[in-house]
């Protein structure tokens, strides 16, 4: 049965009764047409029932690959009555990580027996990916299943391996988790590889997370299933691996070139079974010999031995004790050998279980059987659903007596229900605030908000008393800072910088006229705060140094573009404020006009556009200057700012400075 959270069964029952009663009596339809109230009630009831009809259609045996009502044997280790499905759709970022942790906490509150991570993602930010991975491993819900539906590339593959089990759908793909850097410091986004310093810093924790995930699964399964070298090969671009079987224990695992040459000195190299991903892309470079729909579950190479040929392919797997004599971390590729010590240190810090990987000796007794070559070492590997079954990564498989893997694809919630033996499945999706935060966090949206803020704050600073620009500027600040606040990613210094900037600018406008220092400090603090909004918050294990640099580059670039755009917009406003009615309404206007409709006096912008004020002109204040107000010069009103202190109405003043956006005055002192 598929259920959705927050449904009202009482209202739904009443609506069901009402609709069924009407549908059972055809004579009721003329009443519906003549009585709008009954028609409205009928439509509302039908709308209320619509989600329920969809849920029933999903769980209907006629629409499922295997009817739910058919009794199936479910392993006790994965059986769960209540299942929470958490969807990861699209790129993975800090907002996605925060949303995932919230929904994971909600699953715990619902007392779910298992969580299913529904993955369809190209990957994303490394910090966010590791945060989600750690959240899964540290969750009190130990029964975790990754559902690759249909793709889990890059960070999605890392998250999938963090779960205790993996199930796949038809046409699914997995892998290509090599680390790349996205350079946003220029006007175009560029993808580049890591330099040596970045590689030494970023790869050890990533490899440790992957190996730890494989060891956790093997410990839970009580057998060596997820191979440690194979999971490293989705990151390493030079991992040349072969797939072998220990005929004594039946364990299948990957070996590197050194082990291959020691175990099979007379064997040919074979052709690789897997495709590799192209550099800088998650798209698979499919070989011409591969079929897009049918992939072999075992190699077709005539030189490869099979378990049946060795005479011991059906030997039972012996449980392995991950004790003190277990093998240490083994790098899957030459490029990972120099960071072995750092990776082992990261594994120790993570408290990873000892490795269960078999130790290999020689092949004198014919103990090992060569099954396939996995990869040539010319790129990070990508696996499809049949290959995941062959390499023991997919749990929704059954091993045939001949050693082949029979995949039972999970394509719907009904299939998932059958696989887990669940009574209820509850989907926990992103909420409206997280979707809003993702939209508002887009660089182009933030750029528009920053541009509008700069325009409005400059208008308010240099033409005091115009309240609409100030209100718009405040709304822009709220729009900039609200997204990280509502998803819990805001940092205290961002808010502090923005608040300091607002206070200092207010002091410049209303308290400290003409001094200038408060305005400069306020603008600087605002710029720092607004740039900080682009920097990922430190939630959990969230942001890495690379994420910090990328966010800083994006923030600086956006601020520069927004500043240039705002300056051009202010110049346009200065030149056209008196001629464009829509712009004229943004500032205060004097109600007096001459015969041609030309403004008589008016705002500072109008005065500057008419160029009718000169330094040294004498006028009289018509309103108190606190510090902004109005003065009368030869019968025309002008918006001005007192440069030193406050002035009362009726005082004699002199224009002491004029800028493109500001008229400064000072009191005329009697001598």
C-alpha angles and dihedrals in degrees: 000000000000117000133183124213124250099024121149108226093186095058091041092054092051091048091049092053092048095049094045091051092053094044091051092057115055090190089071094070096076087053090054091052095048097041114057092191092059090045091052091049091050093050092048091050092049090050090050091053095046097085090048091053090052092051091050091050091054093052095039110120089225091064097042127090089228119019113250091219091064109098110244132185110247121189112245091231093063102030112120130170097197118039128184117203116206114192124215106190123172131350118356116235140150092282090053091050092050091046092049093053091049092051091044089055088049090053089053090049090051088054092236115184092212141012124217119201106209103207128198105146142127090215130255145192115007094221093052092046093053090046091056091044092053091046091056093048094047096045117115087227099086097179100084125162128188113212110200099207099188111318139015109178128170108336090014090062091051091051091047091055090050089067121084093240138017127213125184138206129220112288094014125152134196139185141039097122098157113146118248133176121233110211112207096163092100129057090265128053111245131189117216138168126252123273119226095267093051092046092052090049104040105036102058096061090043094050090044090054092051095046091045089052091053092048092049091053093047092049091051092046093045090226140074104264110134105060117224095214092047094054090049089054091069086066104031116076095201102047108136106189141170129203115230139169130222102226092201097055101018090233116149120207144151126261131194126230095275092053092042093055091047095048099038109026093161099041124107119244094245127205116286117259096211136063120229130223122253118248114274095008140083092215114113119240094222116205119235092240093058125089120224093221106028123046125177119257090207133021117274093207110128092217095059116099121224129215090251091057092053091052095229106070093118095054112136119253112251116219113250122221109222092213135139093294093059116122119262126239112307119202114229096211139028091248090062097050095086092056095046093108093050091047092051089049090052090049091052091049090051091051092236119184117251117271121269093196111135120249114238127219128175127306097233093119094043091247096147129060123204109227105171147327108255103197143346095227095249098121146343110302126248122200130198127207098275091045091051088054091048093051093047096246097116115073095195091079136100122212113230121217090255091058097255120133119239110203121213100196120217105219104154145022088262091058089048091051091052093046094052097033088234127174095198135018119196120193116215109197133177113282128232095263092056091049089048091048091052091051094045091047093060110118094233092052091049090047091056092048093049092048092050091046093052093048094049097043092051091049090050094045096050097035104039119197096042100118101182096070090049091052091049091048091053091050090051090053090050090050091051097048102031098074096060090042096054093049094043096246100114118115122217095237092057091056092042092053093049093047092048090050093051092047093048093048090049089051090050092052101040110018114025107039118187097002095102099193094097091051093050093047091046094052092046092050091048092050091050091048094048092048088049090059087069093054114091115250120244099248111160110312089340120128123043126199089261091053089050092052093046092049092047092050091048091048095049093046092048092048092051093049092045091048093051091047092048092050092052090047092051091050089051091049091049092052097044108028093108095046104045115070094202091057094040090061091061092071136046116274132197109239092224118099131174124231097278092051093254113151113256105213110320131144130357090257092054092046092050093046090053090044092218099138125080134186107265097032113141123224144156126245112245093184132027112274106227077178097297124054145111134293133189118232114180092333096313125110122226134182108238142166125228108236097203122030130322125306131205126229116276096033122134113244139180129215105245103172140009127198128177088267108023142053113203123198138182133196118268106238120212114237 
